[in-house]
C-alpha cells in the first residue's frame, strides 16, 4: 500500500469510529425540563361515582339467594362439580 492510500484509509477508519461513537441526536438534547415536587400543581380530587345496587341473582324464579343455595345443594348431590352445580356438588 502506498503512503497516500494508507493515510486515506487511516483517516476514513478514524472518521468512521468517531461517527459511530456519537450519540444519536434524539439523546443529545433533552427537550423536557425537570419539575420538582414543590413546583407540581396539586391535582383536584374527583368525586367517586356512586355504585348502583346489584340486582337480585334470578328475578324470574322469585327465589332468594338462600333458597337457591338450598335447592342447588339438594339437586346437585352426587353430580359432577361443573356448570350450575359448581361449588354445590358433593
C-alpha positions in Angstrom: 0.0 0.0 0.0 1.3 3.4 -0.8 1.6 6.1 1.8 -1.1 8.1 0.1 -3.7 5.3 0.3 -2.5 4.4 3.8 -3.3 7.9 5.0 -6.7 7.9 3.4 -7.6 4.5 4.8 -6.5 5.5 8.3 -8.4 8.8 8.1 -11.6 7.0 7.0 -11.3 4.4 9.7 -10.8 7.1 12.4 -13.7 9.1 11.0 -16.0 6.1 10.9 -15.2 5.2 14.5 -15.8 8.8 15.6 -19.1 8.8 13.7 -20.2 5.5 15.5 -19.2 6.8 18.9 -21.5 9.9 18.7 -24.8 9.6 20.5 -28.0 9.9 18.4 -29.5 13.4 18.0 -32.6 12.3 20.0 -30.4 11.6 23.1 -28.2 14.7 22.7 -30.6 17.3 23.9 -33.3 16.7 26.5 -36.5 18.7 25.4 -38.1 18.2 28.8 -37.4 20.3 31.9 -37.3 18.7 35.3 -40.1 19.6 37.6 -39.6 19.2 41.4 -42.3 18.2 43.8 -42.7 21.7 45.1 -43.4 23.0 41.5 -46.1 20.5 40.6 -49.7 21.7 40.8 -51.9 19.8 43.2 -54.4 17.5 41.5 -58.1 18.0 42.3 -59.8 15.1 43.9 -62.5 13.6 41.7 -65.6 12.5 43.5 -66.2 8.8 43.2 -69.4 7.9 41.4 -72.0 6.1 43.5 -72.3 2.4 42.7 -75.6 1.1 41.5 -77.2 -1.6 43.7 -76.8 -5.1 42.4 -80.0 -6.7 41.0 -81.2 -10.0 42.5 -79.5 -13.0 41.1 -82.6 -14.5 39.5 -85.7 -12.4 39.3 -87.7 -14.9 37.1 -88.0 -17.7 39.6 -88.7 -15.4 42.6 -86.5 -17.3 45.0 -84.0 -15.7 47.3 -80.3 -16.5 47.4 -80.7 -18.7 50.4 -83.5 -20.6 48.8 -81.5 -21.1 45.6 -78.4 -22.3 47.6 -80.6 -24.9 49.4 -82.2 -26.1 46.1 -78.8 -26.4 44.4 -77.4 -28.4 47.3 -80.4 -30.7 47.1 -80.4 -31.1 43.3 -76.6 -31.4 42.8 -76.0 -34.1 45.4 -73.9 -36.8 43.8 -73.5 -34.9 40.4 -70.3 -33.6 38.7 -68.9 -30.4 40.1 -69.5 -28.3 36.9 -72.0 -26.0 35.3 -74.8 -24.8 37.6 -73.7 -27.4 40.2 -70.2 -26.0 40.6 -69.5 -25.5 44.3 -72.7 -27.3 45.3 -71.9 -30.9 44.3 -70.6 -33.3 46.9 
